[in-house]
Amino acid sequence: MSELRDKNLYYVGGVVRDEILNLPSFDTDYCFEGDAIDFAKKMKLEIIKENPDFGTVRVLSDNKEIDIASTREESYPKAGHLPKVENIGCPLEKDLKRRDFTINALAKNTVTGEIVDYFNGLDDIKKKELKLLHKNSFKDDPTRIIRGLKFSVRFGFELENETKKLQEEYLKNINYDMSYHRLKKELVETFNLNKQEAFDKFLKEKIYLLLGENQTIPKIKASVEDEVRKFNIKSPWIIYMGFFDLSALSLTRRQKKIVEWFSRLREQEATNNTPPESVIMYKLMYGEKC
């Protein structure tokens, strides 16, 4: 962690969680209890970029670029869409309350090293459970379901019982008026892990229904994880997702081409005139990256 210190400055989220789990963390997220931009100016830090609307500032410290966020609250004027930032400089507890799961609502003071845990995230880490902070969390942001899938695979955690019920209920009555840009981002991060377990849960728990109405479960003859590893695919998420209708997502031209091939392969499979679809896909498409 960086040497930047202040009694109102905290490490937050994943970096705290990963430290407790004794895992490497690639990003260090800072949160200042108050106005982060004012803090950077008072500390005479070299400011690279500031965003007053979100209360964030990027500074140079110890020759590293560091992002510092002000504590803030958020509301969802329209469920499933991006939130509205409110009350910049609010108490730390209110900032942590807007996050997804209790294990990500932890903070660590940069001066004292004290872990701040308002929502029993430490206990949930010990129990290896993913627990929502409030019952409307999936309604506010359904992409948290994909985040839960990602964390379950990365850490070997399972959804806490009430959280599991809330997920099942939401997937029975999905609001498709959502941020698909956000959904795609989470899908990329989750399936670029290249874990068959994630794909199996994606199907079994019917999370694939988030991709749009009238989705069907594919009949897959090979382990996608094994084939991705065999062919050394650098960005495998589109391979996993290529079995579904992705018309709701904003795809690149290359990604659209891959999805078109999947569609053709499914048609060929119906005639029993094709080997496992993943093998054909890689032979046809992967002389280069996605």
C-alpha positions in Angstrom: 0.0 0.0 0.0 1.1 3.6 -0.6 2.7 5.8 2.0 -0.1 8.5 1.7 -1.4 9.0 5.2 -4.1 11.0 7.0 -6.4 10.4 9.9 -9.5 10.8 7.6 -8.0 8.8 4.7 -8.9 5.1 4.3 -8.1 2.2 2.2 -11.5 0.8 1.1 -13.1 -2.2 -0.6 -11.1 -4.9 -2.4 -7.7 -3.9 -1.1 -8.8 -4.4 2.5 -10.7 -7.6 1.7 -7.7 -9.0 -0.2 -5.3 -8.2 2.6 -7.5 -10.0 5.1 -7.6 -13.0 2.7 -3.8 -12.8 2.3 -4.2 -12.3 -1.4 -2.4 -9.9 -3.8 -4.4 -6.8 -4.7 -3.8 -5.0 -7.9 -5.7 -1.8 -7.1 -5.5 0.4 -4.1 -8.7 2.3 -3.6 -8.7 5.3 -1.3 -11.6 7.1 0.3 -11.3 10.4 2.2 -14.0 11.1 4.8 -14.8 14.6 3.6 -13.9 16.4 0.3 -11.0 14.6 -1.4 -10.3 17.5 -3.7 -10.0 19.9 -0.9 -7.8 17.4 1.0 -5.4 17.1 -2.0 -5.1 20.8 -2.3 -4.5 21.3 1.4 -1.8 18.6 1.3 -0.3 20.3 -1.7 -0.3 17.1 -3.7 0.3 17.2 -7.4 -3.2 17.0 -8.9 -3.4 15.3 -12.2 -7.2 15.3 -12.6 -10.2 16.2 -10.6 -13.9 15.5 -11.0 -16.0 17.7 -8.7 -19.3 16.1 -9.8 -18.2 12.8 -8.3 -15.8 14.2 -5.7 -12.8 12.3 -7.0 -9.2 13.4 -7.6 -6.2 11.8 -9.1 -2.8 12.8 -7.6 0.8 11.9 -7.9 2.3 10.4 -4.7 5.6 8.5 -4.4 5.8 8.7 -8.2 2.5 6.8 -8.5 -0.8 8.0 -9.8 -3.4 7.5 -7.0 -7.2 8.0 -7.2 -8.9 9.3 -4.1 -12.7 9.4 -3.7 -14.6 11.6 -1.4 -17.1 9.8 0.8 -20.5 10.1 -0.9 -24.0 8.7 -1.0 -25.8 7.5 -4.1 -29.4 7.1 -5.1 -31.1 5.3 -8.0 -33.7 7.5 -9.6 -34.3 4.7 -12.1 -33.7 1.1 -11.0 -31.0 -0.6 -13.0 -29.4 2.6 -14.3 -26.4 4.5 -13.2 -26.8 6.0 -9.7 -26.9 9.7 -8.9 -24.1 11.0 -6.7 -25.3 12.8 -3.6 -24.0 14.3 -0.3 -20.3 14.4 -1.1 -18.3 14.5 2.1 -20.8 12.4 4.1 -19.8 10.2 7.0 -17.8 7.1 6.1 -20.5 4.7 7.2 -23.0 6.1 4.7 -20.4 5.8 1.9 -19.7 2.1 2.7 -23.4 1.4 2.9 -23.8 2.0 -0.8 -21.5 -0.8 -1.8 -22.4 -4.3 -3.1 -21.5 -7.0 -0.5 -20.4 -6.7 3.1 -17.0 -8.1 2.3 -16.4 -5.1 0.1 -17.7 -2.6 2.7 -14.6 -2.6 4.8 -12.2 0.3 5.4 -8.8 0.6 6.9 -7.4 3.8 8.4 -4.2 4.8 6.8 -2.8 6.2 10.0 -3.9 3.8 12.7 -4.4 0.7 10.6 -7.8 0.1 12.3 -10.3 -1.9 10.3 -13.7 -0.2 10.1 -16.4 -2.8 9.8 -20.0 -1.4 10.2 -21.7 -4.4 8.5 -20.0 -7.5 9.8 -17.9 -8.0 6.7 -15.1 -9.6 8.7 -17.5 -12.3 10.0 -18.8 -12.9 6.4 -15.2 -13.4 5.2 -14.6 -16.0 7.9 -17.9 -17.7 7.0 -17.0 -17.4 3.3 -20.3 -15.8 2.5 -21.5 -13.1 0.1 -24.1 -10.9 1.8 -25.9 -7.9 0.3 -26.1 -4.7 2.3 -29.8 -4.2 1.7 -32.7 -6.0 0.1 -33.1 -3.7 -2.9 -29.5 -4.1 -4.0 -30.1 -6.3 -7.0 -33.0 -4.1 -8.1 -30.8 -1.0 -7.9 -28.0 -2.7 -9.8 -28.6 -6.2 -11.2 -25.0 -6.4 -12.4 -24.2 -7.1 -8.8 -25.4 -10.6 -9.5 -22.5 -11.0 -11.9 -20.1 -9.5 -9.4 -21.3 -12.1 -6.9 -20.6 -14.9 -9.4 -17.1 -13.5 -9.9 -16.4 -13.3 -6.2 -17.7 -16.7 -5.5 -15.3 -18.2 -8.1 -12.3 -16.1 -7.1 -12.6 -16.7 -3.4 -14.6 -19.9 -3.0 -17.5 -18.0 -1.3 -21.2 -18.8 -1.5 -24.2 -16.5 -1.4 -25.7 -16.1 2.1 -29.2 -17.6 2.3 -31.2 -14.4 2.2 -29.0 -13.0 -0.6 -29.5 -16.2 -2.6 -33.3 -15.8 -2.2 -33.1 -12.2 -3.4 -31.1 -13.3 -6.4 -33.6 -16.1 -7.3 -36.5 -13.7 -6.9 -34.9 -11.0 -9.1 -34.1 -13.5 -11.8 -37.7 -14.5 -12.0 -38.8 -10.9 -12.6 -35.9 -9.1 -14.4 -36.0 -5.4 -15.2 -34.4 -5.4 -18.7 -34.2 -1.6 -18.6 -30.7 -1.7 -17.2 -27.1 -0.5 -17.9 -25.8 -3.1 -20.4 -22.5 -1.2 -20.5 -22.1 -2.1 -16.8 -23.3 -5.6 -17.4 -20.8 -6.2 -20.2 -17.9 -4.9 -18.0 -18.8 -7.4 -15.3 -19.1 -10.2 -17.8 -15.7 -9.5 -19.2 -14.1 -9.5 -15.7 -15.8 -12.6 -14.6 -15.3 -14.8 -17.7 -11.8 -13.6 -18.4 -11.0 -15.6 -15.3 -11.5 -18.6 -17.5 -13.2 -20.8 -14.9 -15.6 -23.5 -15.9 -17.2 -23.3 -12.5 -18.3 -19.7 -13.3 -20.0 -20.9 -16.5 -21.6 -23.8 -14.8 -23.1 -21.5 -12.1 -24.1 -19.0 -14.7 -26.2 -21.7 -16.3 -27.5 -23.5 -13.2 -28.5 -20.4 -11.3 -30.1 -18.9 -14.5 -27.9 -15.8 -14.3 -27.7 -16.0 -18.1 -31.3 -14.6 -18.2 -29.8 -11.1 -17.5 -28.5 -11.1 -21.1 -32.1 -10.6 -22.4 -35.4 -12.3 -22.8 -35.8 -15.6 -24.6 -32.4 -16.9 -23.8 -31.9 -20.7 -24.0 -29.4 -23.0 -22.2 -26.8 -24.2 -24.7 -25.8 -27.9 -25.0 -22.1 -27.8 -24.8 -20.0 -30.8 -25.6 -16.6 -29.7 -24.3 -15.1 -27.9 -21.3 -14.8 -24.3 -22.4 -12.1 -23.7 -19.8 -10.0 -26.6 -21.2 -10.3 -25.4 -24.8 -9.5 -21.8 -23.9 -6.4 -23.0 -22.1 -5.4 -25.3 -25.0 -5.6 -22.6 -27.5 -4.2 -19.9 -25.2 -7.1 -17.5 -25.7 -6.2 -14.1 -24.3 -9.7 -12.7 -23.9 -12.0 -15.7 -23.4 -15.2 -14.0 -22.1 -16.7 -13.7 -25.6 -16.2 -17.4 -26.1 -18.2 -18.2 -23.0 -20.9 -15.6 -23.9 -21.0 -16.5 -27.6 -23.4 -19.3 -26.8 -26.1 -16.7 -26.1 -28.0 -13.9 -27.8 -25.9 -10.8 -27.1 -27.9 -8.3 -29.1 -28.4 -6.2 -26.0 -24.6 -5.7 -25.5 -22.4 -3.2 -27.4 -20.0 -5.6 -29.2 -17.0 -4.7 -31.3 -16.9 -5.8 -35.0 -14.6 -8.7 -34.0 -16.8 -9.8 -31.2 -19.9 -9.7 -33.5 -18.1 -11.9 -36.0 -17.4 -14.5 -33.3 -21.0 -14.5 -32.2 -22.1 -15.0 -35.8 -19.9 -18.0 -36.1 -21.4 -19.4 -32.9 -24.9 -19.0 -34.4 -23.8 -21.0 -37.5 -22.2 -23.7 -35.4 -25.4 -24.1 -33.4 -27.3 -24.6 -36.7 -24.8 -27.2 -37.9 -24.9 -29.0 -34.5 -28.6 -29.6 -35.1 -27.7 -31.8 -38.1 -25.1 -33.7 -36.0 -22.5 -32.7 -38.5 -20.1 -30.8 -36.4 -17.5 -31.6 -33.7 -17.5 -29.7 -30.4 -18.3 -26.1 -31.2 -15.5 -24.6 -29.2 -12.8 -26.5 -31.1 -14.1 -25.3 -34.5 -14.4 -21.8 -33.2 -10.8 -21.6 -32.2 -9.5 -23.1 -35.4 -11.5 -20.7 -37.5 -11.1 -17.5 -35.4 -8.0 -17.5 -33.4 -5.0 -16.8 -35.5 -5.4 -13.5 -33.6 -7.0 -12.0 -30.5 -10.6 -10.9 -30.0 
